[in-house]
Amino acid sequence: MISKKELLFQIVVHVVVLLFFSIDRNAETLVLNKAIFVLYYSVATLLVTFYLMPRFLYRKKYWQFFLGFALVVAAVIAIEELVIEPFMFPNTKRGDTFPGVYISLLGILPVMFILAASKFGWDAMQKQAEIDELQNAIQESELQFLRSQVNPHFLFNNLNNLYSYALQNSPKTPEIILEMSGVLRYMLYESKEQFVPLKKELEQLGNFIRLYKLQIEDRGKVEFQVGKIKGDYKIAPLILIVFIENAFKHSQSGQSSNIEIDISVEVKDGVLEFHCNNNFESVPSLDTVAKGIGLRNVKKRLELLYPKKHQLDIKEESNSYQVYLRLDLENA
């Protein structure tokens, strides 16, 4: 079914072709007999553009297409020489003689090629638009899937910690549950957009860090510094939180004291610089930090959301882990 936009496009193209091939440039007037033949060729081209091209050319049945096109051209020449010209030019040389295939093709093919090319170009643009839309849908679906993995990952890690505190009847258990519910509320309901205000994301980052600091208690120190942010920017949600979660998780896995985690965020001229450094004790049964599910997830999200607009450097040494992330932010 032809759309209104395509119908308008085809009408404009046909009118332009009609005027181009029918106007006498010397007299600057429309030659009626030329216009009739151009209209005739245009009608014949419709058979090519709306039947042969979709049925054969676009399905890569090239021989069938070229054979059909040749038959259409042959039929156009035959009808023109046997019916139209004898009717329009009776008892004249033009009406009674056949100038030859070569001369006939010089009149027919330019019109048909231009009109068929315009249809092919329109269809190509529409197909590319569909491909772009499909790619965007696939990318959005992939991002939704990757982001949805953050919630169970966060929940699984914190439920284990919460279970330990509940067994010990720790007085901090209610406070941990309260902080955890606030972070989960943000993850589930407030971070569904592809980008969120940076200040809001950093505020939730602070809540998240407070939640984990409750679990560290007096076993170490956690520093979280945010530089003064001038201007309103937006950032993909739940990106930075993955690095911080890994820092807490792996700092606590192999050591019971002297935990050191240093986190800083600074924004200059629309460029965010994030540092997250932590110490940890190696545990043979634990996978290296760089192989975590959350990190693979966030690397993929960065590739999709910030192509050529981010720099991620991760250094893992014997007892320290350092993350540096640079993001080109967008204005809110």
N, C-alpha and C positions, 0 to 999 in steps of 0.2 A: 504494500500500500504506500503510495507516494505521499510524502508529507507536504504541508503548505509551503514550507521553506524551499523544499526541492522544486515544487511546482513553480514557485515564483522565480527561482534560479533558472530553470529550464526555459521559461517564457522569455526572460531577459536575454538568454543566450541565443534562442531561436530568432528573436527580433533583431538582435545585433547581426547575426549571420545573414538574415534576410536583407537587411539594409546594405550590408557590405557587398553582397554579390548581386544586388538588384539595381543599385543606383548607377546611373550614367554619370561618371565623374566630370565629363565635359559639359553636359547640360544641367548637371546637378538635379536630375529628376529621376523618379522611380520608373524603371522599365517594366511594364506589366507582364510581358511574356517571360522575362527573367525571374520575376517574383513568383510566377506560377510554377516554374520548374524548381526553384529553390524550395518552395512549399512542398512540392511533390517529393523532392529528395529528403526533406525533413520528416515527412510522414513515413517514408521507407526506413529512415534511420531509427525511428521509434521501435521498429521490429527488432533491430539489432541491439539497441541499448536496453530495452525492457524485456526481451525474450532470450536472444542468443547469449548476451553477456552473462546474465545471472544463471542461465541454465547450463552453459558450457564453459565460457571463459573463466568465471570465478570458481568453477569446480575443476579447473585444470584439464578440461577436455578440449585441448587446443585444436586438434584436427577437426573435430565436429564443429567447433566455432568457425574456423576459417572456411570450411566447406559450406556452412550455412551462410556466412557472409558473402561468399562468391555467388551462391545461388540467388541471394537477395539482389546483389548488384546486377547479375544477369537478367533477373526479372524486371528490374527497374529500366534497364536499357531496352529490353524487348517491348515493354508497355509504352515507353516513351517513343520508340521509333515506329511501332505498329499502330498505336492508338492516339496518343496525345498530339504528336507532331502532324500526322495527316489531318486531324480534326482542327488544329489551330492554324496550320499553313496548307490549306488545300490547293491543289494545282500549282504548287511551287516546287522549286528544286529541293528545298529543305524538307518539305513534306513528302516528297516522292523518293528521295535517295537516302542511303545510309552512309554517314561520313566515316564510319569505321570505329572499331572498338576503342582504339587509342584516344581518338578525339572525344568520344562519349565519356570515357573514364576521366579525362581532364576536367570535364564539367561536373561529374557526379562525385568523385572521390574527395575533393577538397571539402565540400559541404558535409559529407558523411563523416569524414575523419574529425573535423572540428567538433561536430555535435556529439559524436561518440566519445571523443576525448574529454569533453566537458562532463559527460555522464560518468565516465571512468574516474575522473578527478574527484567528483562529488562523492562517489561511492567509496573511494579511497580515504577521503577525509572522514566520512562517517564511520568507516571501519576502524580508523585510527582512534577516533573519539571513543568508540566502544571498547577498544583495547585499553586506552588510558583509564576509562571508568572502571573496567574490570581489574586493572592493576591497582588502582586506588582502593577498590573494595577488598582485594586480597591483602593489601598492605594494612588497611584498617583492621581487618579480621585478625591478621597476624599480631598486630600491636595489642588488640584486645585480649588475645590469648596469652601473649607474653605478660601483659600487665595483670591478668587474672591469676597468674602463677605466683605473684608477689604475696597475695593475701594468704593462701594456705602455707606458703613458706614461712611467713612471719608468724602465723598462728601456730604452726607446728613447733617452732623453736620456743615461743613464749609459753605455750601450754606445758612443755616439759619443765621449764623453770618454775612455772606456777605450781605444778604438781609437787615439786621438791619443797617449795615454801609451805604448801598446805600440809605436807607430811610433818614438817617441823613446827607446825602451829605458829608460824612467824606472824608477828603483829603487822608486818608490812604487806601481807597478802591482800587485804581489801584495797590498799592504796595502789598496788600493782594492777589489780583487776580494773580499778577506775581509770588509770592511765592507759591501760591496754584497750579498754572499750573506746576511749577517745580517739586513739590512733586508728583503730579498726573502723570507726565511724567515718573518719576522713578517707581511709582507703576505699571503703565500700560505696560511699555516697557522694563525697565532695571532690573526688579526683577522677571522675569519669571523662572529663574533657581531655582533649589531646594536649592542651597546654593550660596551666593554671597560673595565677599571679605568683611571682617569685616570693614576695613577702609572706604570703599565706603558706607556701611550701616550706619556707624556712621556719615559720612558727610551728608547724607540725613536726619539723625535724627536731626542734627543741623539745617538744613533748615526747617524741620517740627516745631521745637521748636520756631524758629524765626517767623514763620507764626502765631503761637498762641500768642507769646509775643506781636505782633502787636495788637492783639485783647484785651489783658489785659490792655495795655497802662500803666497808672500810678496807677493802682488799687492794685498793689502788686509787688512781686519780684520773678524772676525765676532764679535758679542757675543750670547750666549744666556743669559738670566737667568730662573730659575724661582723664584718666591716660595715661602715656606713654606706647605705645604698642610695644613690641619687638617681631618681627617675623610677618609672614603673616598667617592670619587665615581666615576661612570662617564661615559664620553664615547663618541660615535660614532667608530670608528677611521678613520684616514687622512683626517681633515678638515683639521687644521692643517698637515699635511705638504704639501698642495697649495700653500698660500701661500708656504711656505718654499722649495719647489722652484722656484716662479716667481721668487722673489727672487734665488736663485742663478743661475738660467738667464738671466735678463734683465740681471743685473748683469755677467755675463761676456760677453754677446753683443756689446756694442759698446765695451768698454773692457778694457785689458790691465793697468791698475794703478788704485790708489786706490779699490778696491772697498770699500764700506761697507754692512754688513748688521747691523741691530740687531733682535733678537728677544727678546720678554719674555712670560712667562705668569704670571698672578697669579689666585688664587682667594680670594674673600671671600664668606662666607655662602652658599656654593653657587653663586656666580656667577663664571664664568671670564671673564677679560679677556685677550685676546691682541693683541699689537702686533707688527707686522713691517714694518720700514722699510728701504728700500734705495735706493741711487743707481744710475743707469744712463745710458748714452749712447744717444741715439735713433739707430736704424738704419732707413733708408727701406724696406728690403726686409723688415723684421721687423714682424709685426702688433703692435699695442699689447698691453700686458700684460693689460688687462682683457678682451680678446677670446679668451684662451687656452681650449683645450678643457677643461683641468683646472679652470679657474675656473667655467666654465659648469656643469661636472659638480658641483662642490662646492656651488654656489648651489642647484642642484636638490635635492641631498641635504639641505641645511639646511632647505629648505622642507618636505621630507617628514618629517624626523626631529625638527625643532625648530620646528613651526608656532607663531608668536607667542611663541617662547621664544628668539629670537636677534636680534642686530642686527649687520649687516655694513656697514661703511663703507670704501670704497676711494677713495683720492685719488691721481690720477696727474697729476703736474706735469711741467715740462720735463725735469728731471733727477732726479726722486725719485718714489718709489712708496710709499704708506703704506696699510697694512691694519689695520683695527681690527675685532675680532670679539668680541662679547659673547654668552655662552651661559648659559642657566639649566640647571645640571647636576642630575642625579638621584643620589640616594644609592646606593651600591653594595649 
